[in-house]
Amino acid sequence: MNITYKITKDNINWEEVAGVLKRSSLSDHSPKEQQIAFENSYAVVFVYDDDRIVGVARALSDGLFQAAIYNVALDEEYQGHGIGREMINRLIAQLKGQNIILYTHPRTVLMYEKFGFRRAKTALELFQAGSEQLEWLEDTGFFLPEGFRFADEYKREDMKGPAWRH
C-alpha cells in the first residue's frame, strides 16, 4: 500500500469517488452528482493508494461555528490499518473550532466516540425518502421508533411546549 491523502478538490476522478461510496453502500448517486456534492462541501479528504481513490469524506460548514460530516467511506480492504482514523483526523482539522455533527451507520458509533463524538438526545432528522426507505432507516437503527420518548421526558413540563418564552 502506498497511501496518500488529499484535501483539495482539484483533479479528482469522480467515477472513483462514486465507486467508493457505492461499494460502501452509502450512495448510488452518479459521478456528476458526487462531484457537485463534494465541490460544494467546505472540507474534503480523499485517500489514494498510488493513484486510485480508496476513501472519501466531506463536511459542510458555515466556516465559523457549525459543521456536519457526511459520506465517510473507505474500501473494506483498507479498513483496520489506521487509514480511516487519519482520514477523520484530517477532516476534523479542517473544521477546527467548530461544533460538528455527524451522521453515521449504527455499527460505527463506537468508532466515532473514540474521536470524542457524543450521541445527541435532541437531534432530529427530516429525510426526503419514501416509506420503504424510512422503514429501512428505522429497522437498521438510524432512527428511533416514531414517537419515541426517553424515559426522563415523560413528566418534564419543558418537553410539552415551546422552549422559548418571552
C-alpha positions, 0 to 999 in steps of 0.5 A: 500500500502506498497511501496518500491523502488529499484535501483539495478538490482539484483533479479528482476522478469522480467515477472513483469517488462514486465507486467508493461510496457505492461499494460502501453502500452509502450512495448510488448517486452518479459521478456528476452528482458526487462531484457537485456534492463534494465541490460544494462541501467546505472540507474534503479528504480523499485517500489514494493508494498510488493513484486510485481513490480508496476513501472519501469524506466531506463536511459542510460548514458555515466556516465559523461555528457549525459543521456536519460530516457526511459520506465517510467511506473507505474500501473494506480492504483498507479498513483496520490499518489506521487509514480511516482514523487519519482520514477523520483526523484530517477532516476534523482539522479542517473544521477546527473550532467548530461544533460538528455533527455527524451522521453515521451507520449504527455499527460505527458509533463506537468508532466515532466516540473514540474521536470524542463524538457524543450521541445527541438526545435532541437531534432530529432528522427530516429525510426526503425518502419514501416509506420503504426507505424510512422503514429501512432507516428505522429497522437498521437503527438510524432512527428511533421508533416514531414517537419515541420518548426517553424515559426522563421526558415523560413528566418534564413540563419543558418537553410539552411546549415551546422552549422559548418564552418571552 
